[in-house]
């Protein structure tokens, strides 16, 4: 139906939805899922999240003096109090398929999983948007484009400021 070449792809999508709290497994019923109660309770009303600043590749986040707000559908956001927005500046994130002016919707979370796209601060001054992979005492940060070499950084030199949950682009 969906054109997947591997059932492993379906499994990984289901696991990701379960981790994000969007699906729950029904008890005593194999291979049966329901929408999480938090999603059922939400209606299609808008919520406002703060646009706290600008992000430019290789520079710290430039905070706005007076944060603005962005209205989004509540169905997109699970944890409103842990979510904020940043606006991309420049073309430094092109390899991540992020253009100048794009709005990045970021959720702060203590739980980051391998493969998540994160906002990472390296050595307390370089900001990156990369895929995150934890390996022993190191962190591998990879680009979405396969022809770029991954960065391998000591765990203590990386501060994850959140993971990307959505991107808004105006045409």
Buried (B, 14 or more C-beta within 10 A) or exposed (E): EEEEEEEEEEEEEBEBBBEBEBBBEEEEEEEEBEEBEEBEEBEEEEBEBEBBBBBBBEBEBBEBEEEEEBEBEBEBBBEEEBBBBBBBBBEBBEBBEBBEEBBBBBBBBEEBBEEBBBBBBBEEEBBBBBBBBBEEEBBBBBBBEEEEEEBEBEEEBBEBBBBBBBBBEEE
